[in-house]
């Protein structure tokens, strides 16, 4: 779940991080602020400025005109429903700081640069010395001395070093306390009056951890919070209901397509790889779908039934990467139960089942009992997709 800017800033405020004075508005007559201000579209994406979603206004007339321009504007697939109106500050210097997760080191990573307001990847490639990053232990968090070392290596000294050290440590606490995947402040500004202020914030929370953060879970359920240009179909809404049956894992993030091959595929890059592979081999997907994080048998079963209920879908392909956090036997049990409760024969309905990993031997026994063709870890995602398309035509 990606929080809107004003939602993320409410969390920063709880941790004592200074923000510009601001107000959220959803109509021109709701504006109650003194210019000059910044008008910022509240959509869950990056690059709003480049897309025309941020406007500076130096007078009341410009504020009103800017609000009229932005409200209802379409920005990268979202209709703007709310604006954050903030005081416009005189900036002396901008910094970048973030906490993310290093999947190779399997640990949180702190990133800091004395040059903010830019794409950090571009800056790191152009001038590596201006970006400092280091992993740390989630158990021991980010001690002040570690945060201080990271920042000092970019050339920051004195009182500014101490102040930024405290902020980076707080950002690391937010990252861990909220089960975040990204917690970024860019830019973090030093004003000409000497204030250190978070001008923008990007905070993403792991969807699988939302059950631990009831206030964020309630925010996510608010249908008036964001408005994509493309609204969910009835099929997709039913899938969302399935995903909300319980908190265990993911099974129900679905996008509907016009094809005839139902897909139940692993999340992340593997799901995109599987989807593209099916298309490359001539298959016509009926849906994009993500499962993972050890979903319950109930959720997998109901998702299988939903996909098989789609008109024109006679067969499904089940393809995931090698899994360690999902039990193969539970997914197999859910798929089989879903097929059987749909009144279909598993052997004829499941074009391929390729999920190697935890408890795979038990899962393969279940599939073998019903005559389902499955692939182990010697069968690649591409090979499984090709096999699914071949079997679909039979």
C-alpha positions in Angstrom: 0.0 0.0 0.0 1.4 3.3 -1.0 0.2 6.2 1.2 -0.7 9.5 -0.2 1.7 12.3 0.6 -0.5 13.9 3.3 -1.1 10.4 4.9 2.6 9.7 5.0 3.3 13.1 6.5 0.8 12.5 9.3 3.1 9.6 10.3 6.2 11.8 10.1 4.5 14.3 12.4 3.9 11.6 15.0 7.7 11.0 15.1 8.5 14.7 15.5 9.7 15.4 12.0 8.9 19.0 11.0 6.6 19.6 8.0 5.5 22.7 6.1 2.2 24.1 7.3 -0.4 22.6 5.1 -4.1 21.8 4.4 -5.8 19.1 2.4 -8.5 20.4 0.1 -11.0 18.8 -2.3 -12.8 21.9 -3.6 -11.9 25.5 -4.4 -14.1 26.9 -1.7 -12.3 24.7 0.9 -9.1 26.7 0.5 -8.1 28.7 3.6 -4.5 29.5 3.3 -2.3 32.5 2.7 -0.2 32.6 -0.5 2.5 31.9 -1.6 1.8 28.2 -1.6 2.5 24.9 -3.4 -0.4 22.9 -4.7 0.3 19.2 -4.8 -1.9 16.5 -6.4 -2.5 13.6 -4.0 -2.0 10.5 -6.1 -0.1 7.3 -5.2 2.7 7.7 -7.7 6.0 9.3 -8.1 7.0 12.0 -10.6 4.0 14.2 -10.0 6.0 17.4 -10.8 7.0 16.2 -14.2 3.4 15.2 -14.9 2.1 18.6 -14.0 0.8 17.6 -10.6 2.6 20.3 -8.6 1.9 24.0 -9.1 3.4 27.1 -7.3 0.9 29.8 -6.6 2.0 33.3 -5.4 -1.5 34.9 -5.0 -5.0 34.0 -4.0 -6.1 34.2 -7.7 -3.3 31.8 -8.7 -4.3 29.4 -5.9 -7.9 29.3 -7.0 -6.9 28.8 -10.6 -4.4 26.1 -9.7 -6.9 24.2 -7.6 -9.4 24.3 -10.4 -6.7 23.0 -12.8 -5.6 20.2 -10.6 -8.8 18.8 -9.2 -10.1 16.2 -11.6 -6.9 16.3 -13.6 -5.7 12.9 -14.8 -2.2 12.1 -13.8 -0.6 8.8 -14.8 -3.8 6.8 -14.5 -5.4 8.6 -11.5 -8.0 11.3 -11.2 -6.9 13.9 -8.7 -9.5 14.1 -5.9 -7.5 15.9 -3.3 -4.7 18.5 -3.1 -2.2 19.2 -0.4 -1.8 23.0 -0.1 1.5 23.9 1.7 3.4 27.0 2.5 6.0 27.8 0.0 9.4 27.9 1.6 12.7 29.6 0.7 15.1 26.7 0.3 18.8 27.0 1.0 19.8 23.3 0.5 18.0 20.0 -0.2 18.9 16.5 1.1 17.8 13.0 0.3 17.2 10.3 2.8 15.5 6.9 2.6 15.2 3.5 4.2 14.4 0.6 1.9 15.0 -3.2 1.9 18.1 -4.8 0.4 16.8 -8.1 -1.0 20.4 -9.4 -1.5 21.6 -8.6 2.0 18.1 -9.4 3.4 18.3 -6.3 5.6 17.1 -2.7 5.7 19.2 -0.2 4.0 19.7 3.5 4.8 20.4 5.9 2.0 21.5 9.5 2.3 22.6 12.2 0.0 23.6 15.8 0.5 21.9 16.6 -2.8 18.1 16.1 -2.8 15.2 16.8 -5.1 16.6 14.6 -7.8 16.2 10.9 -8.9 18.7 9.2 -6.6 19.5 6.5 -9.2 20.6 9.1 -11.7 22.7 10.9 -9.1 24.3 7.7 -7.9 25.3 6.8 -11.4 26.6 10.2 -12.3 28.3 11.1 -9.0 28.6 8.0 -6.6 30.4 10.0 -4.0 27.3 12.1 -3.2 25.2 9.1 -2.2 25.9 7.0 0.8 24.1 3.8 1.7 24.5 1.1 4.3 22.5 -1.9 5.6 21.7 -2.3 9.2 20.1 -4.9 11.5 16.3 -4.7 11.8 16.6 -6.2 15.3 19.0 -3.5 16.5 17.5 -0.7 14.4 19.6 2.2 13.2 21.7 3.5 16.1 22.5 7.2 16.1 26.3 6.6 15.6 25.6 4.5 12.4 23.2 7.2 11.1 25.9 9.8 11.9 28.6 7.9 10.0 26.4 7.5 7.0 25.6 11.3 6.8 29.1 12.5 7.7 30.6 10.6 4.8 28.7 12.9 2.4 30.5 15.9 3.9 27.8 17.2 6.3 29.3 18.5 9.6 28.5 20.4 12.8 25.0 21.0 14.1 23.5 20.1 10.8 25.0 16.6 11.0 23.5 16.1 14.5 20.0 17.3 13.4 20.0 15.1 10.2 21.3 12.1 12.2 18.2 12.3 14.5 15.9 12.6 11.4 17.4 9.6 9.6 17.2 7.5 12.8 13.5 8.5 13.1 12.9 7.5 9.5 14.4 4.1 10.2 12.0 3.7 13.2 9.1 4.6 10.9 10.2 2.0 8.3 10.4 -0.8 10.9 7.4 0.2 13.0 5.1 0.4 10.0 6.5 -2.7 8.2 7.4 -0.5 5.3 9.1 -1.4 2.0 10.1 2.2 1.3 10.3 5.2 3.6 11.7 8.2 1.7 11.9 12.0 2.3 13.0 13.8 -0.9 13.7 16.6 -0.6 14.4 17.2 3.1 15.0 20.9 3.0 17.1 23.4 4.9 15.3 26.7 4.6 17.0 30.1 4.6 15.6 30.7 8.0 17.4 27.6 9.3 14.4 25.2 9.5 14.9 21.5 8.5 11.6 20.5 6.9 10.3 17.4 5.1 9.0 18.8 1.8 7.8 15.4 0.4 7.4 11.9 1.7 7.0 8.5 0.0 5.9 5.7 2.3 4.9 2.2 1.2 3.7 -0.4 3.6 3.9 -4.2 3.0 0.3 -5.3 2.1 0.8 -8.5 4.0 1.4 -6.5 7.2 -1.6 -4.3 7.0 -3.5 -6.4 9.5 -1.0 -5.2 12.1 -1.9 -1.5 11.3 -5.6 -1.2 11.6 -5.7 2.5 10.9 -3.9 2.1 7.6 -6.1 -0.9 6.7 -9.2 1.2 7.2 -7.7 4.0 5.0 -7.0 1.5 2.2 -10.6 0.4 2.2 -11.9 3.9 1.7 -13.2 3.8 -1.9 -13.1 7.7 -2.1 -9.4 7.8 -1.2 -8.0 7.5 -4.7 -9.7 7.2 -8.1 -8.0 5.3 -10.9 -9.0 6.2 -14.4 -9.7 2.6 -14.9 -12.2 1.3 -12.4 -12.2 -2.3 -11.1 -14.6 -4.7 -12.9 -17.1 -6.8 -11.0 -14.7 -9.8 -11.5 -11.8 -7.8 -10.0 -14.0 -6.6 -7.1 -15.0 -10.2 -6.3 -11.3 -11.1 -6.3 -10.6 -8.3 -3.8 -13.3 -9.7 -1.5 -11.5 -13.1 -1.7 -8.2 -11.5 -0.8 -9.9 -10.0 2.3 -11.3 -13.3 3.6 -8.5 -13.5 6.0 -5.0 -11.9 6.6 -3.0 -14.9 5.5 -1.0 -14.3 2.3 -2.2 -12.8 -1.0 -4.7 -14.4 -3.3 -7.0 -12.0 -5.1 -5.0 -9.2 -6.7 -6.5 -9.6 -10.2 -6.7 -7.7 -13.4 -9.2 -8.9 -15.9 -8.4 -9.5 -19.6 -10.4 -10.8 -22.6 -8.6 -14.1 -23.0 -9.6 -17.7 -22.2 -6.7 -19.1 -20.1 -7.1 -18.4 -16.4 -3.8 -17.6 -14.6 -2.9 -18.1 -11.0 0.7 -16.9 -10.8 3.2 -15.8 -8.2 3.6 -12.1 -7.2 6.3 -9.7 -8.1 8.6 -10.0 -11.1 7.8 -13.8 -11.5 4.1 -13.0 -12.1 5.0 -10.6 -14.9 7.5 -13.1 -16.3 4.8 -15.8 -16.4 2.2 -13.6 -17.9 4.5 -12.4 -20.6 5.7 -16.0 -21.3 2.2 -17.2 -21.7 1.5 -14.4 -24.3 4.8 -15.1 -26.0 3.9 -18.7 -26.6 0.5 -17.8 -28.1 -1.7 -18.0 -25.0 -4.5 -15.6 -24.3 -4.7 -14.8 -20.6 -8.1 -14.2 -19.1 -6.5 -12.4 -16.2 -3.4 -11.3 -14.4 -3.2 -12.5 -10.9 -0.8 -12.6 -7.9 -0.7 -15.1 -5.1 2.0 -15.5 -2.4 2.9 -15.1 1.2 1.3 -18.5 2.1 -2.4 -17.8 1.4 -4.9 -20.0 3.1 -6.5 -23.0 1.3 -9.8 -21.2 1.5 -8.5 -18.1 -0.4 -6.8 -20.2 -3.1 -10.0 -22.3 -3.5 -12.3 -19.3 -3.8 -9.9 -17.6 -6.3 -9.8 -20.7 -8.4 -13.6 -21.0 -8.5 -13.9 -17.3 -9.4 -11.4 -17.6 -12.3 -13.1 -20.7 -13.6 -16.5 -19.0 -13.4 -15.4 -16.4 -16.0 -17.2 -17.1 -19.3 -14.9 -18.7 -21.8 -12.3 -20.0 -19.3 -12.1 -23.8 -19.3 -8.5 -24.3 -18.1 -6.1 -22.6 -15.7 -2.3 -22.4 -15.5 -0.7 -22.2 -12.0 2.9 -20.9 -12.2 5.1 -19.5 -9.5 8.8 -19.0 -8.8 10.6 -21.3 -6.4 8.9 -20.4 -3.1 10.1 -20.4 0.5 7.4 -18.4 2.2 4.4 -20.3 0.6 3.6 -23.9 1.1 3.2 -25.8 -2.2 0.8 -28.4 -0.6 -1.6 -25.7 0.6 -1.8 -24.0 -2.8 -2.2 -27.4 -4.5 -5.0 -28.3 -2.0 -6.8 -25.0 -2.7 -6.5 -25.3 -6.5 -7.8 -28.9 -6.5 -10.7 -28.1 -4.1 -11.6 -25.0 -6.3 -11.6 -27.1 -9.5 -13.7 -29.9 -7.9 -16.2 -27.5 -6.4 -16.5 -25.9 -9.9 -17.7 -29.3 -11.1 -14.6 -29.9 -13.2 -11.9 -32.6 -13.6 -8.5 -31.4 -12.2 -6.5 -33.3 -14.8 -8.4 -31.8 -17.7 -8.7 -28.3 -16.1 -5.2 -27.5 -14.8 -3.1 -27.0 -17.9 0.1 -26.9 -15.8 1.1 -26.6 -12.1 4.6 -25.3 -11.6 5.3 -24.3 -8.0 8.4 -25.8 -6.6 9.6 -25.0 -3.0 8.5 -25.5 0.5 6.5 -28.7 1.1 6.7 -29.5 -2.6 6.8 -33.3 -2.2 3.5 -33.2 -0.3 2.0 -30.9 -2.9 3.1 -33.1 -5.8 1.5 -36.1 -4.2 -1.8 -34.3 -4.1 -1.5 -33.3 -7.7 -0.4 -36.8 -8.8 -3.5 -38.3 -7.1 -5.7 -36.3 -9.4 -3.6 -36.8 -12.5 -2.5 -33.1 -12.8 0.7 -32.4 -14.8 3.2 -30.5 -12.7 6.7 -29.1 -13.0 9.4 -29.1 -10.4 12.4 -26.7 -10.2 14.0 -28.2 -13.3 11.1 -26.8 -15.3 11.6 -23.1 -15.9 8.7 -20.5 -15.9 9.1 -20.2 -19.6 8.9 -23.9 -20.1 5.8 -24.1 -17.9 4.1 -21.3 -19.8 4.8 -23.1 -23.1 3.5 -26.4 -21.7 0.3 -24.6 -20.5 -0.4 -23.2 -23.9 0.2 -26.6 -25.5 -2.1 -28.4 -23.0 -4.7 -25.7 -23.4 -5.1 -26.5 -27.1 -5.7 -30.2 -26.4 
